[in-house]
């Protein structure tokens, strides 16, 4: 059996199998795959070093081998905070107004990808499968090819792929995509993001794409396909039944008092999540429905992220201002409409919070998938389930048509959806939840991982796709 070499920007150190909810579903799924395939997880340690040496810190925890490198402060500032999170992230989330193009960012992005390539190559054996994750490492496959790696290499993009008319604003976009075509398999979260990529390939590069997603390029065949990710359903169900989850449920229910209804949002502090628009929509609901207002509370959990990026600091200040304004306008001595919490919680506690909430508000402006939507569904009491209000611009929307779908840019529409959810009869809530739960349970992260790895192996529909079927050609990767 081939080993699996997973490469990502950061490495999640595996934890004990009994530590339910202690780490994300992706880490759980990849950890299981690495145990099954005797694999290695390689990436940045999250630590800084004065001078890059390429030293590998090899560890083995709970059956999984990890290998990490430290990066220089300039790398972190320009590659991670810069090109990855101030250039690619906003552009891929359709926020061209926030996208920064800086030559030093692009140069560092290429340099760090080269460092990843040089560091991981000694770990790769001839029969290994190499699975690269996300936008931080788009050109890594081409750099491995340049250094003679002929293994099958796959890339999975966890975030959206933007429309061609936006993507062409990226300097040297052709070289970046050309470098991606050195992978054997490129996976996207949804058919929409896949279609955007295929449109670029056809329009800007003049390449032919077969109906099965096969792209012919420089004598090679590359498969592009959608692989919607899910949660680790069994692991999350176990977490939702834990003592921590039950305690979190009781604390939240007891804090409400009386028969108040709880709405919950759980998001990283990021402009793509539409948190400001969500607060505006809830404000609209309170204003338009004064008879219902004091019976409803919104709990918004928003742990900070990327605090070194100025746009994220602005988001935090804006949300604090809006929460204060809304609470000041609507609260009384016994009730505050918004509970805004700027910290994270273990997944087991979040499962209890989800179960206690009558409505889940998942309203990103643009999201690759959004697993909070699926976790909310998995956590519900099947006999008395809550209602999920979901943005139609989340990658999860095509799989979750039995939610209440909304346009997060319209406060009126979201306000109406909240009113509809609060009034929804039990029979309808059960019917919707049963359909959603079946999808969340059956299309879980384990199935996603198995489908991707099988496709990377060239099994089934991908038998025509071969790695190293042409001599590796050097692809110039420029980002500025």
N, C-alpha and C positions, 0 to 999 in steps of 0.2 A: 504494500500500500504506500502511495506517495505521501511524503510529509507535507504539511501545510506551513508555509512561511507567511505570517500576517505582518504587514507593514502599515503603521499608522503614525500620525503626528505624535500622539501620546500613547503610552502603554498603561493599561489598567492591570495592576498586579492582582492576580487571582486571590480570592479569599475562600475561607472554608465553605464547603457545600451547605453546611447547616446555617450559615449566616444569611438567612433569607432576607432579601431586600437590601442587602448591604452594598450591592453594586448594580449597575444598569443591565438591562436585558441583553444588550449587544455584547457586553463583556462576558456575561454568562454563556451566551451561545458560542462566541469565539473560543472561550476557555474550554468548552466541551469539545469543540472541533479539534483544538490543539491537543487535548488529551487523547482523543481517538486516533489522531494522525501523527502522534509523537512530534508535534510541530513546535515552532518558535514564534514568539510575538516580539517584533522589533520596532523601536521608535525612540523618540526623545524622552528623557527621564523627567523633564520638567525642571531640571536643575541647570544652573549656569556654571561655566568655567572660564577662567581668564583667557585661556588659549585652547582652541580645539585640538584634541589629540586623536580622536577616533577610538578612544578606549571603550571597550564593551564591558558593561556591567552585566554579567550573566547570573541569573538567579533561577531557582526552581521552587515554585510554591504551589502546593496542592495539585501536583501532577502536570503543571504547565511551566515551560521554560520561557523566560523573558530575557531580552537583550536590549539594553538601553545605552544611549550616548548622551553626553552633556553638550550644550551649545553655548557659544559665546554671547555676551549681552547684546552685541550688535546684531547677531543672528536673530535673537528673540525679538528685538525691537523692529527690525526691518523685514524679516521673513514672516514671523508670526503676527505680531501686532500690526505690521505694515502691509505687505502684499497679500497675505492670507485674509486678514480681517479688516483692512481698510481699502483694499482694492477688489479682491475676488468676492468676498462675502457680500458686500452691499450690491455689487453688480449682479451677482447670481440671484439676489433677492429683489431685483428690479429697481433698486434704489441708486440709479445712476447719479442722482443729486448728491449722494454721500460718498461716491466712489472717488478715491484719490489715486492719481497716477504719478508715481515718483520713481525716477530711474534707479535710485539706490534700493528701493523696495524690490524692484524686479531683479536687480543684480543679486541681492541677497537670497531671493527665492530660488534662483538657479543654483547659487553656491550651496545652499543648505540641501537642496535635492541631490546635488552631486555628493555631498558628504554622506547623506543617507545611502546612496548607491554604493559608494566605496566601503562603507562600514558594514552593509548587510551582505555584500557579495561573498565574503569568507564563510558565511553561515549557510549558503545555498548549495545543496547537493544536486547532482544531475537530474534526478527524478522528482524533485520537489515541485509543488505548485506554489506560486507566489501570488498573494492576494493583497493588493494595495488599496488603502481606504482614503477617500475624500480629497477635497480641493487643495489641501496643503501640498499634495504630492502628484499633481497631474502629470508632470514630465518625467517622473521617476522611471517609468517603464522604458522610455527611449534611452535613458542614461544607462540602465542595466543592459539593454541591447548593445549599446556602443561598446560596453566592456565585455561583450562576448557571451552574455547570458542568453541561452536558447530555450530555457524552461518556459512552460506556459505561465503567462502573467495576466492577471485580471485586475481591473479597477472597478470599485464601486463608489459612486458619487452619492453621498447622503443628502445633499442639498439640491435645490432646483437647478435646471440648466436654463439660462435666460433665452428669450427670443433673439433671433439673428440680428434684428435691428438694434438691439441693445448690446449684444456681445461684440459686434464689430467696433464698438467704441474702445475696446481694450487694445492698447498698442501691441502690435505683433501677435494678434489673435491667431493668424494662420499658423505660425510656428508652434504655438502652444497646442493647437488641435492636432497638427501633424505629429507632434511628439506623443499625443495620446493614442494615435493610430499604430503605435508599436506594441500596444497591449493586444492580447488575443480576445479578450472579452471585456466589454465596457457595460456596466450595469447602472441603471437609473431607478429611482423610486417609483415613477409612474410613467404611463404612456405619454402624458403631456410633456414631461421633461425629455423623454426619448425622442418624441416628434420634433422638439425644438432643436435637438442635436442633429438629427437626420436632415432637417431643413437646412441647417448651416452646412453640413457636409455636401449636400447637393448644390446649394446656391453659391456658396463661396469657394468651394474646392472643386466643383464640377465632377464629383465622384458618383458612381452608380451604387445604389443601395437596393439589395434584393428584398423581397417581401418578408423574408425571415430575419431581416436585420443584418445580413452579411454585407460588409463593405470591402471592396477590392481596392488595395492601395499598395503600390510599389511591390507587386508580386505577392503580397500577403493577403490573407482573409481575416477580417476582424468581425466579430459578432457584437452588435449593440442590442440590448434588450432591457425590458423593465422587470425588476425584481422587487415588488413592494415589501418593505420590511414590516415585521410584526413585533409584538412583545413576547417574552418568554412566559407563556400563559400559565403553565404549571407552577413555575417559580413564583410568579406574581400572586397566583391564587393561594399558595402556601404562605406568602408574606401577608396577604390580606386576612388570614385566619390566625395570625400570630398574636401573642399577648400585647406586643407593642401596637399593633393595628387596633385591637379591641380597646386598649387604653386611649389611643388617639381619638377613636370614634366617640367614646364616652365623654372625654373632655370637651370635644367640640359640641356635641349635642347638649350637654349640661350648660355650656356657656351661652346658648341661644336664649334659653328661658321661654316658657310658654310654647306657642305653636309657630314660632318664626321659621321661615324657610331660608335655607342656606344656598347661595350660589358660590361656586369655587372656580378659581383660575390658578393654574400652576405653570409658570413659565420662567425661563431664564430672562434676565433683564436685557432685552434686545429689541431694537426697533422693528424687526420683522414680526414680532409677536402681536403687534397692534394693541399694546396695553393702554396707551393714551386714548385711542379710539374706543376701547372697551369701557374705560371710565366715563367717557362722554356718553356712551350708549346707556350705561346704568344711570347716569344723571338724568338722561332723557326719560327713562322709565320712571324714576322717582317723581319727576316733574309732571308727567302725563298721567300718573296713576297714584294720586295722593291717598286714596282710600286703601291701597295695597302697600304703600311704601314702607310703613313702620312694621310690616310683617315679613320683611325681606332684608337679608344681610349678604353683602358680597365679601368673601374672603379671597384676597389676591396674594398669593405667595410668589415672590419674584426675587430669587437669590441673585446677587450681583454677578456680572461676568465681564471680562475684558476691561477691568477698571482703568487700564493705562490708555485706553482709546477715548478721546475726548467726546465723541458722539454718544458713548455709553454713559458718561458722566452727565451729559445733558438730559438723557432719558430719565435717569434717576431723579434729577432735580424737577423735571416736568411732572413726573408721576407724584412726587411728594406734594408739589404745588396743587395739582388737581385733586388729590385725595383730601387735602386740607380744605380746599374750596368747597368740594361736594359735602364733606362732613359738616363744615361750618354752615352751609346753606340748609341742610336737611335734618341734622341730628337734633335730639333733645336729650335731657338728662339721663334717660333710661335706654337710649338706643343710638348707636352710631352706624350709619349705613355701610361704610367701607372699612374693613380691617385689612390694612396694607402691611404685609410682613416681608421685610427685606433680608430673609435668611433662608437657607435650605433645610430640608428634613430628610431623614432616612426614608427609603421607599416603603418600608413597612408602615411607618406612621402616615405617609401620604395615602397609602391604601385605606387606612381608617378614615382619613379626612374625606377622601372621595366617596366612600360609602355613606358618610354622614350628610353629604351634600345632595340637595334635591335637584340641583341643576349643575351641570358641568359647562363652563364657558371656555370654549377652545376657539378663539377667533383671530388667528394670525392673519396678517396681511399677505403673507406668502410663506410657505413652509414646505420643505422637502417631503416630510411625511406627517409628523407630530404624533408621537406615541402616547402623550398624555391622554388624547382622545380614547385610545384603545385601553389604557390603564383604567380610565374612569368607568368604562363599560364593564371591564372584568371585575371591578371591585363592588359592583352593585348587588343589592339583595334582589334575587330573581322574583321574589314574591311582591316586592314593593320598590321597583327600580326608579332611579332618578332619570332625568331627561338630559341628553347631550345636545347642546347648541354648538354647531360646528361651522367654521368658515368654509365656504365653497372653494377658497384658495389654498386650503391645506391639502397636502398630498394624500391624506387619509380620506378625503371626501368621496372619491369614486368608489371606494370599498365600503363606505358607511352612509349609504343613501337613506337609511331609516332614521338618521338624526334629523334635527331641525336645522336645515342648511340656511346660512345667512351670508349677506354681503357685509363684512366687518367695517366697510367705509360708510355705511348708512346707519346712523344712530337710531333712526325711526324703525328700520327693519329689525335691528337687534332688540330694541325695546319691545316691539310687537312679539318677537320670538320669546322673550322672557315671559311676557304675559300669557302667551299660548302654552308655554311649558308649565307654568304654575297652575294653569287651569286644566291641564291634560288629564283625562280620565284614566283610572288605573288600568283598565283593559287595553287602552291604546299604548300606555307606557310599557306594559308587559309585552305586547306584540312587537313593538319597535325594539325593545331590549333583546328579545329572543333572537331576532334576525341579526342584530349587531353582534351579540355574543357568539353566535355560530361562526361569523366571519373572523372575529378576534381569536377564537379558539383554534379554528382550522388553519388559518393563515398566520401562524405564529413565527417567531424568529428562528426556530429550529428548522421549519420547512423552508424559510427564506435562505438560510445558510446552506441547507442541503441542495436546493435548486441551483444556487450560484456555483457551489463547488462542483456539482455534476456537470454544469455547463462549461466550467473552466477545464474540466477533465476531457471535454469533447464528447460527452455522452449524449445520446438521444439526438435531438435536432441539431446539435452542434458538431456532429461527426465530421462535417466538411471543414471545420475551422482547425487549423494546425499551427502549432508554435514553431518558430524557427524555420518556416517553409521557404524562406528566402534569406540570403545573407543579410545580417543586420546592416542597416544603412544609417549613417549618422544624420540625425535631424537637428538642424540648428534651433535651439530654444532661446528665443529672445523675449523679454517681457517689457521692454521699453524702447 
